[in-house]
Amino acid sequence: MNRAQAPLRLTALDVTDLEAISAALQDAVAQLGDFEFSSRQRSFTIAFNRFRWEVSGRKQRVRCGLQIGHVLAARSHNIRQGAEEAVVNLLSIGFEPAEAPSGALVLVFSGGGEMRLEVECLDLAMADISEPWPATRRPGHDTDHS
């Protein structure tokens, strides 16, 4: 298996690392039932089907897990709680710093949905967990903002 086909595994301990994870997960889709917050373990886990942006000339998706550590609280806005089978499309993940090294991870979803995770520090791990499969199309965005 060549490097372009190898499973992607990334960690983020700072904002620069977080930008790489955000880019890899852009347009990833998940069901709300695949979100899990454990206050006891102070972690938040999401399973996504992500588009493999890093594979040039191919349209593929792969199952991917995102683990976020040191989570103190989780809040959502414009996301239907209890709708386990509802599908969301991730646009980006950002960080709003507070008293160093703490802050809020902000996951922005299409349609105006947002998840805010208050964290003690940045501690994310992302890993592909399945073989890739063909995607029907490459994700796109309306760029006409007139």
RATA-V412106 format. One record per run of one state. SS is the DSSP state (a for helix, b for strand, c for the rest). FROM is the first residue (numbers start at 1). TO is the last residue. If there is no record, write none. Layout:
ss:SS from:FROM to:TO
ss:SS from:FROM to:TO
This chain:
ss:c from:1 to:2
ss:a from:3 to:5
ss:c from:6 to:8
ss:b from:9 to:12
ss:c from:13 to:14
ss:a from:15 to:25
ss:c from:26 to:28
ss:b from:29 to:31
ss:a from:32 to:34
ss:b from:35 to:38
ss:c from:39 to:42
ss:b from:43 to:51
ss:c from:52 to:59
ss:b from:60 to:69
ss:c from:70 to:70
ss:b from:71 to:77
ss:c from:78 to:86
ss:b from:87 to:97
ss:c from:98 to:102
ss:b from:103 to:109
ss:a from:110 to:112
ss:c from:113 to:113
ss:b from:114 to:119
ss:c from:120 to:123
ss:b from:124 to:128
ss:c from:129 to:132
ss:b from:133 to:134
ss:c from:135 to:146
